[in-house]
Amino acid sequence: MSTPATDFERTTDDLDRTTDFERARIARPRDTESVASLIRRLADEVTELFGQELALFKTETMSAIGDTRTAIGSLATGGAVLFAGFLFLLFAAYLGLANVVEPWLSALIVGGVAVIVGWIMVSAGKKKLEPSSFRPRHTEESLKKDRDMVKGAYSHESN
């Protein structure tokens, strides 16, 4: 009693006699992949995906740290300018009360402009230090896309 030949052991004559269904099955070796190789491939792809997500998270975190440094610098500079403006306003008030002449008006204008510029700088730095500016938005979006892709692939396989 002879055993049937496997797909790889068939001769040319055997292939001529195969049905279209068998030819299609022979032409697609991925369909015959073992479960173990599919699981190994899935594990490799998931590992690579998490590695990419981790790299994205690291990049966003470093960017947030750089933004924090800039914000602290802006706060410090803005605070110094604000303080200088306050000093000019005090000096202008002094000159205005001491002598009702033109020098106090120029000091008042310079002090007012310095206060406005300092206030803008402090406000910009304060805004960059809000907790929402530290969220890794790109990583969140990427993880949502990955989750949706996995859900979609899982729902197609279960149908």
C-alpha positions as CSV (number, residue, x, y, z in Angstrom):
1,M,0.0,0.0,0.0
2,S,1.5,3.3,-1.0
3,T,1.2,6.4,1.0
4,P,0.0,9.6,-0.7
5,A,2.8,12.0,-1.7
6,T,3.1,15.3,0.1
7,D,2.8,18.5,-1.7
8,F,6.5,18.8,-2.0
9,E,7.1,15.2,-3.1
10,R,4.7,15.3,-6.1
11,T,6.2,14.7,-9.5
12,T,5.4,16.8,-12.6
13,D,2.9,14.2,-13.7
14,D,1.1,14.4,-10.4
15,L,0.9,18.2,-10.7
16,D,-0.7,17.9,-14.1
17,R,-3.5,15.8,-12.5
18,T,-4.1,18.1,-9.5
19,T,-7.3,20.1,-9.3
20,D,-7.4,23.9,-9.4
21,F,-8.2,23.9,-5.6
22,E,-5.1,21.8,-4.9
23,R,-2.9,24.0,-7.1
24,A,-4.1,27.1,-5.2
25,R,-3.4,25.4,-1.9
26,I,0.1,24.4,-3.0
27,A,0.9,28.0,-4.4
28,R,0.2,29.6,-1.0
29,P,2.7,28.3,1.5
30,R,1.7,31.0,4.1
31,D,-1.7,29.2,4.5
32,T,0.1,26.1,5.7
33,E,2.3,28.0,8.2
34,S,2.2,26.3,11.6
35,V,0.5,27.9,14.6
36,A,3.8,28.1,16.4
37,S,5.4,30.1,13.6
38,L,2.4,32.4,13.4
39,I,2.6,33.0,17.2
40,R,6.4,33.6,16.9
41,R,5.9,36.1,14.1
42,L,3.1,37.8,16.1
43,A,5.4,38.0,19.2
44,D,8.2,39.5,17.0
45,E,5.8,42.1,15.5
46,V,4.4,43.0,18.9
47,T,7.9,43.4,20.4
48,E,8.9,45.6,17.5
49,L,5.7,47.7,17.9
50,F,6.3,48.2,21.6
51,G,9.9,49.1,20.9
52,Q,8.7,51.8,18.4
53,E,6.2,53.1,20.9
54,L,8.8,53.3,23.6
55,A,11.1,55.2,21.2
56,L,8.3,57.6,20.4
57,F,7.6,58.1,24.1
58,K,11.3,58.8,24.8
59,T,11.4,61.4,22.0
60,E,8.3,63.1,23.3
61,T,9.6,63.1,26.9
62,M,12.9,64.6,25.8
63,S,11.0,67.3,23.9
64,A,8.8,68.0,27.0
65,I,12.0,68.4,29.1
66,G,13.4,70.8,26.5
67,D,10.2,72.8,26.6
68,T,10.3,72.9,30.4
69,R,13.9,74.3,30.3
70,T,12.7,77.0,27.8
71,A,9.7,77.8,30.0
72,I,11.9,78.1,33.1
73,G,14.2,80.4,31.2
74,S,11.3,82.5,30.0
75,L,9.9,82.7,33.5
76,A,13.2,83.8,34.9
77,T,13.8,86.4,32.2
78,G,10.3,87.6,32.3
79,G,10.5,88.0,36.1
80,A,13.7,90.0,35.8
81,V,12.1,92.3,33.2
82,L,9.0,92.6,35.2
83,F,11.0,93.6,38.3
84,A,13.0,96.2,36.2
85,G,9.7,97.6,34.9
86,F,8.3,97.8,38.4
87,L,11.5,99.7,39.5
88,F,11.0,102.1,36.6
89,L,7.3,102.6,37.5
90,L,8.4,103.4,41.1
91,F,11.0,105.7,39.8
92,A,8.5,107.4,37.5
93,A,6.1,107.9,40.4
94,Y,8.9,109.4,42.5
95,L,9.9,111.8,39.7
96,G,6.3,112.7,39.1
97,L,5.6,113.6,42.6
98,A,9.0,115.3,43.1
99,N,9.0,117.4,40.0
100,V,6.0,117.9,37.7
101,V,8.1,118.1,34.6
102,E,8.9,115.9,31.5
103,P,11.4,113.4,32.9
104,W,8.8,111.5,34.9
105,L,6.7,111.0,31.8
106,S,9.5,109.3,29.9
107,A,10.3,107.1,32.9
108,L,6.6,106.2,33.2
109,I,6.5,105.1,29.5
110,V,9.7,103.1,29.8
111,G,8.4,101.4,33.0
112,G,5.0,100.6,31.5
113,V,6.5,99.0,28.4
114,A,8.9,97.0,30.5
115,V,6.0,95.7,32.7
116,I,3.9,94.8,29.7
117,V,6.9,92.9,28.1
118,G,7.7,91.1,31.4
119,W,4.1,90.1,31.9
120,I,3.8,88.6,28.4
121,M,7.0,86.6,29.0
122,V,5.9,85.3,32.4
123,S,2.5,84.4,31.0
124,A,4.1,82.4,28.1
125,G,6.4,80.6,30.5
126,K,3.5,79.8,32.9
127,K,1.5,78.4,30.1
128,K,4.3,76.0,29.0
129,L,4.4,74.6,32.6
130,E,0.8,73.5,32.7
131,P,0.3,69.7,33.2
132,S,-1.4,69.3,29.9
133,S,1.8,70.3,28.0
134,F,3.6,67.2,29.4
135,R,1.2,64.7,27.9
136,P,2.9,62.5,25.2
137,R,0.2,63.2,22.6
138,H,1.9,61.5,19.7
139,T,2.4,58.3,21.7
140,E,-1.3,58.4,22.8
141,E,-2.5,58.7,19.2
142,S,-0.2,56.0,18.0
143,L,-1.3,53.6,20.7
144,K,-5.0,54.3,19.9
145,K,-4.3,53.5,16.2
146,D,-2.5,50.3,17.2
147,R,-5.4,49.3,19.4
148,D,-7.9,50.0,16.7
149,M,-5.8,48.1,14.2
150,V,-5.6,45.1,16.5
151,K,-9.3,45.2,17.2
152,G,-10.0,45.4,13.5
153,A,-7.7,42.5,12.7
154,Y,-9.2,40.4,15.5
155,S,-12.8,41.1,14.4
156,H,-11.9,40.1,10.8
157,E,-10.4,36.9,11.9
158,S,-13.3,35.9,14.1
159,N,-15.8,36.5,11.3
